[in-house]
């Protein structure tokens, strides 16, 4: 029985090593375009739901929370279906690896949001910049299993996040301070994924 457990452990370790060295193909360009559209829509809706976001932090948060939930839902479905198709028997390991790389940034973003909104609302204007910086860290963490050019959108999110924080006041809560960077960043990610897939098809031809 111990030999069987050892063998199963060895198989699991081998599968994990293979997954670690395989480029993750679960993210799809179409899903990233949808996420970009969600960001644009949220930016367009925000002035009607939270016209004074500095004094309506919960409303401001609700607009972008809905966009985030929709984005995560579309991304999760895409990751699951594409991984099953692209990675076959390794799909579970690949999905687990992708989650381990990106989930810490999502949890950090959630905790920072709760603290700023409910504990120090006077600095809630920092949210838009912090969200972008934290998201960039998630993209950076995922880069080792994605195309090398994924560093470009990660750097974009980092730069726009720092710029939003540098604004230094409630102007950072203007809708397009979030909408434009996230839309552009997600479109850049979609382009990277699309060109990488096209390059791989050319190599296989």
C-alpha positions as YAML, in Angstrom:
chain: A
units: angstrom
residues:
- id: 1
  name: UNK
  ca: [0.00, 0.00, 0.00]
- id: 2
  name: UNK
  ca: [2.84, 2.36, 0.79]
- id: 3
  name: UNK
  ca: [4.36, 1.60, -2.63]
- id: 4
  name: UNK
  ca: [1.06, 2.56, -4.28]
- id: 5
  name: UNK
  ca: [0.89, 5.84, -2.35]
- id: 6
  name: UNK
  ca: [4.50, 6.55, -3.27]
- id: 7
  name: UNK
  ca: [3.80, 5.86, -6.93]
- id: 8
  name: UNK
  ca: [0.73, 8.09, -6.90]
- id: 9
  name: UNK
  ca: [2.77, 10.81, -5.22]
- id: 10
  name: UNK
  ca: [5.46, 10.51, -7.88]
- id: 11
  name: UNK
  ca: [2.86, 10.76, -10.64]
- id: 12
  name: UNK
  ca: [1.35, 13.85, -9.03]
- id: 13
  name: UNK
  ca: [4.80, 15.45, -8.71]
- id: 14
  name: UNK
  ca: [5.58, 14.73, -12.35]
- id: 15
  name: UNK
  ca: [2.26, 16.20, -13.50]
- id: 16
  name: UNK
  ca: [2.91, 19.30, -11.40]
- id: 17
  name: UNK
  ca: [6.39, 19.72, -12.91]
- id: 18
  name: UNK
  ca: [4.99, 19.37, -16.42]
- id: 19
  name: UNK
  ca: [2.26, 21.92, -15.64]
- id: 20
  name: UNK
  ca: [4.82, 24.36, -14.21]
- id: 21
  name: UNK
  ca: [6.81, 24.20, -17.46]
- id: 22
  name: UNK
  ca: [3.81, 24.45, -19.80]
- id: 23
  name: UNK
  ca: [2.44, 27.74, -21.07]
- id: 24
  name: UNK
  ca: [-1.06, 28.24, -19.74]
- id: 25
  name: UNK
  ca: [-3.61, 28.46, -22.57]
- id: 26
  name: UNK
  ca: [-6.74, 28.88, -20.47]
- id: 27
  name: UNK
  ca: [-7.11, 32.64, -20.93]
- id: 28
  name: UNK
  ca: [-8.97, 33.55, -24.11]
- id: 29
  name: UNK
  ca: [-8.78, 36.80, -26.13]
- id: 30
  name: UNK
  ca: [-12.57, 37.01, -26.48]
- id: 31
  name: UNK
  ca: [-13.01, 36.90, -22.69]
- id: 32
  name: UNK
  ca: [-10.49, 39.69, -22.25]
- id: 33
  name: UNK
  ca: [-12.38, 41.84, -24.77]
- id: 34
  name: UNK
  ca: [-15.56, 41.22, -22.75]
- id: 35
  name: UNK
  ca: [-13.75, 42.34, -19.60]
- id: 36
  name: UNK
  ca: [-12.66, 45.52, -21.39]
- id: 37
  name: UNK
  ca: [-16.29, 46.18, -22.34]
- id: 38
  name: UNK
  ca: [-17.34, 45.69, -18.72]
- id: 39
  name: UNK
  ca: [-14.78, 48.32, -17.67]
- id: 40
  name: UNK
  ca: [-16.06, 50.81, -20.26]
- id: 41
  name: UNK
  ca: [-19.66, 50.13, -19.24]
- id: 42
  name: UNK
  ca: [-18.86, 50.62, -15.54]
- id: 43
  name: UNK
  ca: [-17.13, 53.91, -16.30]
- id: 44
  name: UNK
  ca: [-20.16, 55.07, -18.29]
- id: 45
  name: UNK
  ca: [-22.60, 54.04, -15.54]
- id: 46
  name: UNK
  ca: [-20.64, 55.44, -12.59]
- id: 47
  name: UNK
  ca: [-21.68, 59.14, -13.01]
- id: 48
  name: UNK
  ca: [-25.33, 58.12, -12.71]
- id: 49
  name: UNK
  ca: [-24.95, 55.75, -9.77]
- id: 50
  name: UNK
  ca: [-22.23, 57.62, -7.86]
- id: 51
  name: UNK
  ca: [-22.05, 61.22, -9.13]
- id: 52
  name: UNK
  ca: [-20.00, 62.20, -6.05]
- id: 53
  name: UNK
  ca: [-17.90, 59.07, -5.41]
- id: 54
  name: UNK
  ca: [-15.84, 60.65, -2.62]
- id: 55
  name: UNK
  ca: [-19.02, 60.94, -0.54]
- id: 56
  name: UNK
  ca: [-20.65, 57.82, -1.97]
- id: 57
  name: UNK
  ca: [-17.90, 55.20, -1.56]
- id: 58
  name: UNK
  ca: [-20.32, 52.30, -1.24]
- id: 59
  name: UNK
  ca: [-22.10, 53.24, -4.47]
- id: 60
  name: UNK
  ca: [-18.76, 53.72, -6.21]
- id: 61
  name: UNK
  ca: [-17.65, 50.35, -4.92]
- id: 62
  name: UNK
  ca: [-20.88, 48.68, -6.05]
- id: 63
  name: UNK
  ca: [-20.40, 49.82, -9.65]
- id: 64
  name: UNK
  ca: [-16.92, 48.38, -9.91]
- id: 65
  name: UNK
  ca: [-17.78, 45.33, -7.83]
- id: 66
  name: UNK
  ca: [-20.46, 44.36, -10.34]
- id: 67
  name: UNK
  ca: [-17.95, 44.83, -13.17]
- id: 68
  name: UNK
  ca: [-15.39, 42.74, -11.27]
- id: 69
  name: UNK
  ca: [-17.86, 39.91, -10.58]
- id: 70
  name: UNK
  ca: [-18.95, 39.80, -14.23]
- id: 71
  name: UNK
  ca: [-15.31, 39.84, -15.35]
- id: 72
  name: UNK
  ca: [-14.34, 37.05, -12.96]
- id: 73
  name: UNK
  ca: [-17.33, 34.96, -14.02]
- id: 74
  name: UNK
  ca: [-16.54, 35.25, -17.73]
- id: 75
  name: UNK
  ca: [-12.85, 34.59, -17.07]
- id: 76
  name: UNK
  ca: [-13.54, 31.58, -14.84]
- id: 77
  name: UNK
  ca: [-15.85, 29.94, -17.38]
- id: 78
  name: UNK
  ca: [-13.34, 30.61, -20.16]
- id: 79
  name: UNK
  ca: [-10.41, 29.26, -18.14]
- id: 80
  name: UNK
  ca: [-12.31, 26.07, -17.30]
- id: 81
  name: UNK
  ca: [-13.58, 25.35, -20.81]
- id: 82
  name: UNK
  ca: [-10.37, 26.29, -22.63]
- id: 83
  name: UNK
  ca: [-8.18, 24.39, -20.18]
- id: 84
  name: UNK
  ca: [-10.25, 21.25, -20.68]
- id: 85
  name: UNK
  ca: [-9.82, 21.63, -24.42]
- id: 86
  name: UNK
  ca: [-6.22, 22.89, -24.60]
- id: 87
  name: UNK
  ca: [-4.56, 21.01, -21.75]
- id: 88
  name: UNK
  ca: [-6.64, 17.84, -21.63]
- id: 89
  name: UNK
  ca: [-5.38, 15.61, -18.81]
- id: 90
  name: UNK
  ca: [-3.31, 18.42, -17.28]
- id: 91
  name: UNK
  ca: [-6.23, 20.84, -17.06]
- id: 92
  name: UNK
  ca: [-6.76, 20.49, -13.30]
- id: 93
  name: UNK
  ca: [-3.08, 21.15, -12.57]
- id: 94
  name: UNK
  ca: [-3.00, 24.08, -14.98]
- id: 95
  name: UNK
  ca: [-6.11, 25.69, -13.49]
- id: 96
  name: UNK
  ca: [-4.76, 25.20, -9.97]
- id: 97
  name: UNK
  ca: [-1.46, 26.78, -10.96]
- id: 98
  name: UNK
  ca: [-3.19, 29.78, -12.55]
- id: 99
  name: UNK
  ca: [-5.35, 30.25, -9.45]
- id: 100
  name: UNK
  ca: [-2.34, 30.10, -7.13]
- id: 101
  name: UNK
  ca: [-0.64, 32.80, -9.17]
- id: 102
  name: UNK
  ca: [-3.52, 35.26, -9.41]
- id: 103
  name: UNK
  ca: [-5.80, 34.71, -6.39]
- id: 104
  name: UNK
  ca: [-3.45, 36.32, -3.82]
- id: 105
  name: UNK
  ca: [-3.72, 39.66, -5.63]
- id: 106
  name: UNK
  ca: [-7.52, 39.39, -5.73]
- id: 107
  name: UNK
  ca: [-7.68, 38.68, -2.01]
- id: 108
  name: UNK
  ca: [-5.29, 41.54, -1.30]
- id: 109
  name: UNK
  ca: [-7.44, 43.88, -3.39]
- id: 110
  name: UNK
  ca: [-10.57, 42.81, -1.51]
- id: 111
  name: UNK
  ca: [-8.97, 43.34, 1.92]
- id: 112
  name: UNK
  ca: [-7.52, 46.74, 0.97]
- id: 113
  name: UNK
  ca: [-10.92, 47.80, -0.37]
- id: 114
  name: UNK
  ca: [-12.75, 46.82, 2.82]
- id: 115
  name: UNK
  ca: [-10.21, 48.62, 4.99]
- id: 116
  name: UNK
  ca: [-10.30, 51.85, 2.99]
- id: 117
  name: UNK
  ca: [-14.08, 51.99, 2.58]
- id: 118
  name: UNK
  ca: [-15.07, 51.10, 6.14]
- id: 119
  name: UNK
  ca: [-12.06, 52.08, 8.27]
- id: 120
  name: UNK
  ca: [-10.40, 55.06, 6.55]
- id: 121
  name: UNK
  ca: [-12.99, 56.48, 4.10]
- id: 122
  name: UNK
  ca: [-11.10, 59.80, 3.96]
- id: 123
  name: UNK
  ca: [-8.52, 58.15, 1.69]
- id: 124
  name: UNK
  ca: [-10.97, 56.12, -0.39]
- id: 125
  name: UNK
  ca: [-9.78, 58.13, -3.41]
- id: 126
  name: UNK
  ca: [-6.73, 55.84, -3.47]
- id: 127
  name: UNK
  ca: [-8.87, 52.84, -4.44]
- id: 128
  name: UNK
  ca: [-8.67, 53.24, -8.21]
- id: 129
  name: UNK
  ca: [-4.88, 53.44, -8.18]
- id: 130
  name: UNK
  ca: [-4.44, 50.65, -5.65]
- id: 131
  name: UNK
  ca: [-6.73, 48.34, -7.62]
- id: 132
  name: UNK
  ca: [-4.62, 48.84, -10.73]
- id: 133
  name: UNK
  ca: [-1.33, 48.34, -8.88]
- id: 134
  name: UNK
  ca: [-2.60, 45.17, -7.16]
- id: 135
  name: UNK
  ca: [-4.01, 43.84, -10.44]
- id: 136
  name: UNK
  ca: [-0.63, 44.44, -12.09]
- id: 137
  name: UNK
  ca: [1.01, 42.29, -9.41]
- id: 138
  name: UNK
  ca: [-1.39, 39.47, -10.26]
- id: 139
  name: UNK
  ca: [-0.48, 39.75, -13.94]
- id: 140
  name: UNK
  ca: [3.24, 39.86, -13.10]
- id: 141
  name: UNK
  ca: [2.85, 36.73, -10.94]
- id: 142
  name: UNK
  ca: [1.12, 34.95, -13.83]
- id: 143
  name: UNK
  ca: [3.75, 35.93, -16.41]
- id: 144
  name: UNK
  ca: [5.96, 32.90, -15.83]
- id: 145
  name: UNK
  ca: [3.27, 30.65, -17.35]
- id: 146
  name: UNK
  ca: [2.12, 33.12, -20.02]
- id: 147
  name: UNK
  ca: [3.74, 34.68, -23.13]
- id: 148
  name: UNK
  ca: [6.74, 36.87, -22.29]
- id: 149
  name: UNK
  ca: [5.05, 39.90, -23.85]
- id: 150
  name: UNK
  ca: [2.43, 39.76, -21.07]
- id: 151
  name: UNK
  ca: [4.85, 42.00, -19.15]
- id: 152
  name: UNK
  ca: [3.63, 44.92, -21.31]
- id: 153
  name: UNK
  ca: [0.03, 45.06, -19.98]
- id: 154
  name: UNK
  ca: [1.32, 44.32, -16.47]
- id: 155
  name: UNK
  ca: [3.58, 47.37, -16.72]
- id: 156
  name: UNK
  ca: [0.68, 49.43, -18.07]
- id: 157
  name: UNK
  ca: [-1.52, 48.60, -15.06]
- id: 158
  name: UNK
  ca: [1.36, 49.40, -12.70]
- id: 159
  name: UNK
  ca: [2.08, 52.75, -14.38]
- id: 160
  name: UNK
  ca: [-1.56, 53.86, -14.54]
- id: 161
  name: UNK
  ca: [-2.13, 52.78, -10.94]
- id: 162
  name: UNK
  ca: [0.82, 54.79, -9.68]
- id: 163
  name: UNK
  ca: [-0.32, 57.76, -11.78]
- id: 164
  name: UNK
  ca: [-3.82, 57.56, -10.27]
- id: 165
  name: UNK
  ca: [-2.37, 57.58, -6.75]
- id: 166
  name: UNK
  ca: [-0.12, 60.50, -7.70]
- id: 167
  name: UNK
  ca: [-3.23, 62.58, -8.50]
- id: 168
  name: UNK
  ca: [-3.51, 62.83, -4.73]
- id: 169
  name: UNK
  ca: [-7.19, 63.66, -4.29]
- id: 170
  name: UNK
  ca: [-10.77, 62.73, -5.22]
- id: 171
  name: UNK
  ca: [-10.08, 63.35, -8.91]
- id: 172
  name: UNK
  ca: [-8.65, 59.82, -8.90]
- id: 173
  name: UNK
  ca: [-12.23, 58.54, -8.50]
- id: 174
  name: UNK
  ca: [-13.33, 59.91, -11.86]
- id: 175
  name: UNK
  ca: [-14.81, 57.04, -13.90]
- id: 176
  name: UNK
  ca: [-12.30, 57.01, -16.73]
- id: 177
  name: UNK
  ca: [-9.36, 56.84, -14.33]
- id: 178
  name: UNK
  ca: [-10.46, 53.23, -13.87]
- id: 179
  name: UNK
  ca: [-12.28, 52.62, -17.13]
- id: 180
  name: UNK
  ca: [-9.61, 53.61, -19.64]
- id: 181
  name: UNK
  ca: [-6.62, 51.77, -18.05]
- id: 182
  name: UNK
  ca: [-8.57, 48.58, -17.47]
- id: 183
  name: UNK
  ca: [-10.08, 48.63, -20.96]
- id: 184
  name: UNK
  ca: [-6.72, 49.29, -22.62]
- id: 185
  name: UNK
  ca: [-4.94, 46.77, -20.41]
- id: 186
  name: UNK
  ca: [-7.43, 44.00, -21.12]
- id: 187
  name: UNK
  ca: [-7.31, 44.73, -24.85]
- id: 188
  name: UNK
  ca: [-3.51, 44.51, -24.67]
- id: 189
  name: UNK
  ca: [-3.83, 41.15, -22.91]
- id: 190
  name: UNK
  ca: [-6.26, 39.98, -25.61]
- id: 191
  name: UNK
  ca: [-3.79, 41.06, -28.31]
- id: 192
  name: UNK
  ca: [-0.90, 39.25, -26.61]
- id: 193
  name: UNK
  ca: [-2.94, 36.05, -26.33]
- id: 194
  name: UNK
  ca: [-4.16, 36.29, -29.93]
- id: 195
  name: UNK
  ca: [-0.73, 36.94, -31.44]
- id: 196
  name: UNK
  ca: [0.82, 34.20, -29.33]
- id: 197
  name: UNK
  ca: [-1.80, 31.72, -30.52]
- id: 198
  name: UNK
  ca: [-1.23, 32.80, -34.13]
- id: 199
  name: UNK
  ca: [2.53, 32.39, -33.75]
- id: 200
  name: UNK
  ca: [2.08, 28.90, -32.34]
- id: 201
  name: UNK
  ca: [-0.19, 27.96, -35.26]
- id: 202
  name: UNK
  ca: [2.48, 29.20, -37.69]
- id: 203
  name: UNK
  ca: [5.14, 27.13, -35.90]
- id: 204
  name: UNK
  ca: [2.94, 24.03, -36.12]
- id: 205
  name: UNK
  ca: [2.20, 24.58, -39.81]
...
